[in-house]
Amino acid sequence: MTLVWYINRLRSMNPAEVLHRLGERGRREVSRRRHQGWARYPARELHPVWPALRARVAAASPAQRAAIAASAEAFLAGRFAALGREWPAGAAAPPYDRFWRLDPVTGGAWPDAGQYCFAIDFRHDGARGDVKYVWEANRLHFLPALAAHVVLTGDEKSLAAIEAVLASWHAANPPFGGVAWASGIEVAVRAISVLVVLDLVGAALSAATCQRIGQLLAASAFWLPRFPSLHSSANNHLMAELAGRYLIARALGENGAPAWTALLAELDKQILPDGAGAEQSPTYAAFSCELVLLCAEAARAAGSPLPPMAAARLDAFANHIAWLGPEGRFGDDDEGRAIALAPDLDYPGSVASAIRGYLGRPGRVAAADDSRALFFPPVAAAAPPPAGLHTFPHGGLTVWRGDINGRAVDLRFDHGPLGYLSIAAHGHADALALALAVDGQPVLVDPGTYLYGSGGAWRDWFRSTPAHNTLNLDGQSQSLMSGAFNWSRKATATLVDTVPPPAWRLGAEHDGYRRDFGVVHRRTLWREGDAIVVEDRLLGGAGCAAEIVWQLAADIEVRITGNRAHCRRGQGEELVIDFPGAAPSLARGDEPGGGWVSTAFGHKAAAPRLAWRGRVDATGVRTRLVVPTR
């Protein structure tokens, strides 16, 4: 598998990237011999990054205080949860030595500092589990919650825990040993966590702890520009690395201008002009915007305003999120955060609210317990949710938000690219897929992510075309996978027809089945009375045996009568699907191959999957999505 991965990865590289990778390998070998251990990274004088942060936290609302207290007290009790998993009891307790290496799923341990970080195979050796879990612990996201708790309550146990955690981490993870140093995004996000702690409680920390923090930041400042994520890897990882470089520079009393300039250039690439994320994942786009926003707040505190282009791009992202509504999740989602004082249920919405607050513009008011809102000013005024038909031409997405039979309907139609750059790492093969929510509750859903490196066949299923609400041929995906984060062949989707309301109509097509089946899939949608009609056609051939899938939320129950599927949640009927002639099949929890959704990283749940099978040609077949009266 390793050889195949390297071959496929090499195919995604241009000559410039090949040269870059060769130079990177040389730098890694040099660092193995010369740059390990704390002695090479003396601490320097540290400066505030967000001078107003402590005062903002001190003014937290009762709901924010309660959320922060719950997070801090859970860690103080030795409990740690992330990515849908609870760590074993006592793992997050002094002396913490096991915590930095433990996989909570397998119970195995990742290599300690005796192994050079770049010699650890975290991509292909699945015996230890998914590296995301051990990395999440090493991001130190729980430390800002402890620091905020100290600010709010003066809690000495929280302050002592911060000191003990940093002493343990420093002893267990010298540069550049162990898996905690194996990826730049991890180095950067961990540094941001520590910088928040410094600004909140730095004056109360011991000299020894400040010395350790200074060394951690110095080593991170060395690592990040030495091993940047460039070329086909220049996605959200690069944004995190540049944000880390800029914020560390501010803490070291430097202006960080090169990193700030490069970060804004990446914002221009990775958040498209219409506000959609180039990676085709709203949560990854939110992560990138949060990183920029943290840097913008630090820059503003230092007297440097956010350039108009960057402000416009952040504002466009906030608008994009406002339109997506309750079923706005698609593509990969690893639940990554730049800051996390307390859990949040709507991460993209939280970041969008922070953006509008920073820009002084109306927007969605942050949730009462949203601790991220402590970093930025509140929104200038509440803005009503948008309604109507809106297309994001660069991101390739159209949303209709309207009323059918007195019920609020949110419809999302995906006609965008597979993903970003040559590997499209976080995209899913979901061209022309639909998602539908009724009265704010998801009904037809994106299947989610489930797992990354340890996912195996499950990773392939959750990002495959048959897992999504679109048409597939012979169970094959529109685009060809060549690894857990790579695609060797990519379908191209195009919006070909759009008619505005009231008699709105949308048409789009993709060429993913042209090479193997000689056809192009075209899907057209329109409103017809109490229904949304979905017409699927295969152009360019004599017709093919096709499958049209409708994946429902896990709490939906389905009853099939003839060619109709009645979809209920509790006592209420949410949707009736009229299929073209033949009755659909119903699956729930087949292994793997249908009937699954993942609403959190590491979790999957059996859910009804309806599939109509029949011959489709240029004349097309029509499915009616009927929204009944309540």
Order of alpha helices (4+ residues) and beta strands (2+ residues): alpha-alpha-alpha-alpha-beta-beta-alpha-alpha-alpha-alpha-alpha-alpha-alpha-alpha-alpha-alpha-beta-beta-beta-beta-beta-alpha-beta-beta-beta-beta-beta-alpha-beta-beta-beta-beta-beta-beta-beta-beta-beta-beta-beta
